[in-house]
Amino acid sequence: MKTSDFDFDLPEDCIALRPADPRDSARFLIVRDGELEDRVVRDLPDFLRPGDALVFNDTRVIPARMSGIRQRVGPEGETLTVEVEATLHHRDAPDVWSAFMKPGKRLKVGDRVRFGTHDDRACEGSTLDATIEAKGEDGLVTLKFDLTGPMLDDAIRNVGIMPLPPYIAAKRPEDDQDLIDYQTVYAQHDGSVAAPTAGLHFTPDLLEAIRAKGVSTHAVTLHVGAGTFLPVKADNTADHKMHSEWGTVSEDTADALNAVHAGGGRIICVGTTSLRLLESATGEDGIIRPFHDDTAIFITPGYKFRAVDVLMTNFHLPRSTLFMLVSAFAGFDTMKAAYDHAIQNGYRFYSYGDGSLLFRADRP
């Protein structure tokens, strides 16, 4: 399909800069069998049945955006510097991360980068040094840090800031409230550079109400990479290349979810990240298997879903891979109509925006 098929006009005032308070008071658009219903997130239990299963992505966002100075020796032995910014994307080794860096064209393999405080008064722990080992497309570089393992993790926490999405960061700076707001209440495992945003709507009370309904809850982990914010530049969706992200589905979780389906229950994924991971872990026979690997699955209309029956998700960017995914899940025309309804009725879009509950168009 053409990328332009997934375009739509979104007014600037539809982009949410802060989340709803409380979290589960956000608006909630129910999309089922081509019909639309306006509710709020705390109504989610009304659409669940005993024996269903909710699947959450329990990744935790790390302070993955870092500013620094690129250092290079000039032709006469002088030190040439330029200010740079990096957003970590994927951990490749205990001391290696791939990252999107700006300005990418001014970076070369072998350059040294010092992140954090870069003056003579820098104290221990306030800087982090790395070497650029490789360059790829879209400003993607490979950074080999001077620290490794837990020491590197600590240093990133010291010098990094919360990586708010560019459509929020362009309108306001991050602050201490984002450290709370841009993290799910059930986050467990450090590694994401973007929040699994559908999960931001959940509160302890909502989780308790879900379990009281006889619905089981399960966790998988997909560390969301910065590639989630990249635009689709290809004119045809078949020519777009996804950046990989690391995820894991445990054997216990796979067995439990297979038992849910065997018992007639539905699998409801909270967020496109948990959906993409489960679909990566599921064979053509519909059996979910343990998974511990990278995934670069790209879901567009025509994809045959294997595991997921219902999807809870936010409202996504025009021409994005995530709008393509929801169009594949609930139907292209249905999602066009749903997004038009959302815009006309003042729903808030993107990471801090409102939610939707999508029922699979081709479900049995």
Buried (B, 14 or more C-beta within 10 A) or exposed (E): BEBEBBEEEBEEEBBBBEBBEEBBBBBBBBBBEEEBEEBBBBBBBEBBEEBBBBBBBBBBBBBBBBBBBBBBEEEEEEEEBBEBBBBBBBBBEEBBBBBBBEEBEBBEEEBBBBBBBBEEEEEEBBBBBBBBBEBEEEBBBBBBBBBEEEBBBEBBEBBBBBBBBEBBBEEEEBEEEBEEBBBBBBBEBBBBBBBBBBBBBBBEEBBEBBEEBEBBBBBBBBBBBBBBBBEBEEEEBEEBEBBBBBBBBBEEBBEBBBEBBEEEBBBBBBBBBBBBBBBBBBEEEEBBBEBEEEBEBBBBBEBEBBBBBBBBBBBBBBBBBBBBBBBBBBBBEBBBBBBEBBBEEEBBBBBBBBBBBBBBBEEE
